[in-house]
Amino acid sequence: MSDEKKGKLGIFLAVFGGVCWGFSGICGQFLFQQRGWTAKWLVTVRLLTAGMCMVLYVLRNSQGRQSAKTVFTTRNDFLRLVAFSIIGMGMCQYTYFSAVEASNAGTATVIQYTAPILIMLYGALRARKMPTAVEFCALFLSVGGTFLLATHGQLGSMVISKGALFWGLLSSVATVFYNLIPIKLMDKFGTIFVTGWGMLIAGIILSFVVKPWNLVGTFDAKALGAFSIIIVVGTIISFISYLKGVQLIGATKASLCGSSEPVMAMILSVAIMGVPFAWMDFVGMVCIVIAVTALSLASGKR
């Protein structure tokens, strides 16, 4: 596959992963606000269920079993996998849904999307060069569009509790680690392998604290449906797509493309939750689409 095709595929996968996450955020908010579920219980069961499915999938053949033997017997690979499981996968999920639980999906997303700024700064410092003009413009449009979607341009309209601010900022930091830690592992073992084991290990560790066998909230058809969407669409499909996008186009561009998440969250809020659609929402969506298009064009030229 040519570099041009890899770039376009990576952008598509990162955008698609963000779209799937949009489903997940809204479903999580529904479960927290209308069914009495808790973030720590949801995240733990989500990681365990999705991780187990993906691990069983990769262990179905000899190559997957050999990769598992290698990663668990090679010190550096094992430590990197554990770091990704705890600092990246587990913390990213737990802090984000805790922010949603403490506020709402829009507010949590706005705070979390300070992560591209941190990632770009890290990349610039490591490479000892400034980001390109396209990356600067895409970053500005992406963050600005997300801000407009969630606040309509007014900081005062955001009702941010101390808990929401705390978990949101932690979520932003965790997103940086989530983007950067697994790249070498994915190159060596594959996206599904690393994602599955990362989820399963994180879920097992959280189980010692959360005790997922103690059920919380209400379980009915809608609750189980929302939970199924979180597991299949918002976890398995989204993580595989997004992390593969990171592998193909890098953490900075992938994090920008992942800003399709608030667009989908807004659409579902209107269609399912009955949230009114304002002109600021449209402006925010256009900003994010332009940002993704600019990155795609820049990738095509290279």
Helices and strands as residue ranges (DSSP letters): H 3-34, H 39-58, H 62-73, H 75-83, I 84-90, H 91-102, H 105-112, H 115-127, H 133-151, G 155-157, H 162-180, H 183-189, H 191-210, H 221-231, I 232-237, H 238-249, H 251-257, H 260-268, I 269-273, H 279-301
